[in-house]
Amino acid sequence: MGLNGVRSVMYAGEGEPLLHKDIAHIVNHAKESGIDNAFTTNGVHLTEKFLETCGSSISWIKVSFNGGDRETYSKIHRTQAKDFDRVIDHLKKAVEWKKQTNSDLALGIQSLLLPENAETMESLVIIAKQIGLDYVVIKPYSQHKFSNTKIYKDLDYSKYLTLGEQLSVHNNDVFNVVFRLNTINNWLSQQENRYCKCLATPSMWGYIMADGSVYSCSAYLLDERFKLGNIYDEDFTSIWTSDRKMANATFVANELDISECRVNCRMDQVNRYLDTVVNETSPHFNFI
């Protein structure tokens, strides 16, 4: 992957990445191959041993933490309340490791903004700041088109538009609250003023599932139209330069109806930018 120009790998999705028994070795090997590493994790297994083994090979770690108190956290994560304290303790030790090693590893929390936890967001921000984390990201829910869960499909985020400004009072030179206001506004507008084609997926992004299957888009896992191969059957170079890859790129560019796609997918902001370039609506686009 490094030889093919892959710049970074984020370990996330399909469960908890830190449960893999060889994850530290994988991370160090990736770094040696010229690839930056990052994690989205629940933080339950974010141990000192893990950081001591491969922390220097990681660019950032973002812990999913959807509640500012034990009760809210356990309810949303569907776990025991004691895990709230357990993860907080791991984050404190991670900050201490960072200080002791003079590491530039970015440590933060991300939280999905829901009606159940909205009132606890300030408490979460205060906890994160007191621990010594670098940031807290607060983002809206994004409905997956194939999800069996529809509870938050029509969630009204208009009532939360001022929350980011309220939380910004906690910002300083070493701590930042990243409130995804643009993402929320994109969610509210849904299909209005949206680009017509996905320009990012064919070249910018890929997803490798736990079973080794390679897909060109994480929003279409298990959709055969987006499956490129499997790394247990052939190497990454063969998959990424295959006729299947080219066929998928052609399909995405010419046939994919993006109304099938989820709003605020991972490549959404990239697509919004590329659309202005391709359609020559960006100022001085020939100089970009």
Number of C-alpha atoms within 10 A of each C-alpha: 16 15 10 10 9 15 14 16 18 16 18 15 15 8 10 16 19 21 12 9 9 9 15 20 12 14 23 19 14 19 21 12 14 15 20 20 22 19 21 20 23 22 25 19 16 21 16 15 11 14 17 14 13 17 24 17 20 24 18 18 22 20 22 18 25 27 27 22 17 14 15 19 22 18 15 15 16 9 12 13 16 12 17 23 14 14 19 17 17 17 25 16 17 25 19 15 17 19 13 9 11 9 14 13 20 16 21 24 25 22 23 19 22 21 12 13 21 18 15 16 22 17 13 21 25 15 15 23 21 11 17 19 21 18 21 26 20 24 18 20 19 17 20 18 16 13 7 7 10 12 8 12 12 9 16 13 17 10 7 15 15 11 16 15 12 10 17 14 10 14 14 10 6 10 18 20 24 16 23 16 19 12 19 21 14 18 21 16 12 14 13 9 9 16 17 15 18 22 21 23 21 19 11 12 14 18 19 20 17 11 9 13 17 23 27 25 21 20 18 19 18 13 11 10 16 23 21 25 22 17 17 10 10 10 12 17 13 13 19 19 12 14 12 16 21 14 15 22 21 13 15 21 17 11 11 17 13 15 13 12 16 18 22 18 17 15 16 20 15 15 20 18 15 19 20 14 16 11 10 12 12 14 10 9 12 8 5 7
